[in-house]
Amino acid sequence: MAEEQIISFKKLGELLVDLGKITKEQLELALKFQELHKKSSANNLSPVMIGEFLLKQRVINEAALQEALKMQQQIPQEGSPQIDW
């Protein structure tokens, strides 16, 4: 029987930290901004995405964002079926 490798889903910000593209402090700041924006969005503004925010603030570049997004798409999400060949 093959050994099953279980990888838990990671959010984009966590992946950027893991990749060394941003610090935990930069992620926390972006998350705070996102939360403040969400609370003040009673006027139907679109939500702020972490990747977009970090790009606009020039904390990361497009290549770093694309690398993390690609990794995120390759990691199975929780609850997705694990196939044991």
N, C-alpha and C positions, 0 to 999 in steps of 0.2 A: 504494500500500500504506500503510495506516495505521500510525503509529508506535506500537509496543507499549510500554506503561509497566509496568515490573516493580517491584513494591513487595514488599519482604521482610517476612515475618511479624515482628511485634513482640510481646514479652511485655507483660503489663499494667503491670508496674513501669516498663518503658522508656517506654511511652506516657504514664504519669503524669508522668515526668520531662520528656518532650518537651512536654507540655502546660503545664508549669510548676506542676503541682499539688503535687509533692514535689521535694526535692533528691536528688542522687545519693547523698549521705550518708544520707538517710532511707531510700532504697531499699536501700542496703548493709546498714543496720541491720536492716531487715525481712527481708532475705534471710538474714542471720546467724541471726536468731531462728528463721526457718523451718527452716534446716539443723539448729540445735540441737534443735528440737522433733522433727524427723524422726529424729535419732539417739536421742533419749530415748523414742521412741514404740514401744518393744518391747511395750508393753502395749496395742497396737491402738487408740491414739487416732487420731482422724481427722486428716488433714493440715491444716496451717494454710495458708490461702490468703492471698496477699499483700494482696489487696483487703480481706478481712475483718480482717486484722491492722491495717492502716492505718486502717480505719474505727474499730475498737475503741480504738485509741490516739488517736483524734481528730486524726490527721494530715491526713486528708481527710474530706470529707463525702459523703453519699450521691450528691449531684448530680455531684461530680467522678468518683466511681467509675462511675456510670452513663454519663457522657460517654466515659470511657476504654474501657469495655466495648463501647459502641456502635461506637466507632472500630475497636476490635480485630476486631469481627465483620465490618466492611466491608473489612478488609485481607486479601487472599488469602493463604492459607498456602502455604509452600514446597511445591512439587510439585503445586499445584492447576493445572488447565489454564488457559492464557491464551487467550482467544477474541479473534481479530483480525477485526473486522467490516470 
